[in-house]
């Protein structure tokens, strides 16, 4: 059933006239060598919003008498997640003394040294340590899955758990390709139906369950039933999760309708998804920074932060755009995600 409704202009400000004229970076196909480190950091920064924060919720399971090895597994997950985060920021161009000091912090009992190594050898050492940390993280996530899901807890705890396991495994799959040098952006972007099975709509609803947010499909344009867009399942889920997370925090600071309303329309060669919340909104300065790709620290009154900037970059890699179309303090926010229709 297709539900039609107008955007709630009585509650939300009219979209800024220049909001859709924002410059979008031209996506480009990159080689494995020149941007593997960039993709590593981009994936990690985007997914950490869903994994790192969620892992804090896993600590609550440590006190459950039925948890068994829960404390050990949680510790291992967090340890290797943080190892990967740090390793992603290191480079073979760094001097051996600096790398040795970093390795001592990451692997304190192993005496790993990069002194007197060539840049090529330091690169091989870094790659080996990333593969090792990634394998241990993936192993811990697999071990945690049945144990943690058997433990009772609050809905918030279960939501944190589900996000940590789901996005942690997606992260492992993406990072493995990047570390091994087989990640190719052109092959990772595939046609995906907007509606139907394994579709954008499914991603919207399943990610809402993972993030424990309430959504309302307010409008779906009929022409979208026959539309495919350029997509990547991991990119899309991360973008949606970030938008939901920001909207939920904004809503929690008000007494408005807790639902996030979703409008899906076809506009030219784009499928446009609008996420509408009636939360606390943001000022023009914050909105402008987000739309220009400037990273902003998370502000209590706004609920938007650094994750939006990374997800904006992910949307541009797909040939689309993510931007705040409209927002005012106390009047809510409209975030728009444009996805390019496949030829």
Beta strands, then each sheet from edge to edge (+ up, - down):
strand 1: 190-193
strand 2: 214-220
strand 3: 228-231
strand 4: 259-267
strand 5: 270-277
strand 6: 321-328
strand 7: 332-340
sheet 1: 1+ 3-
sheet 2: 2+ 4+ 5- 7+ 6-
end
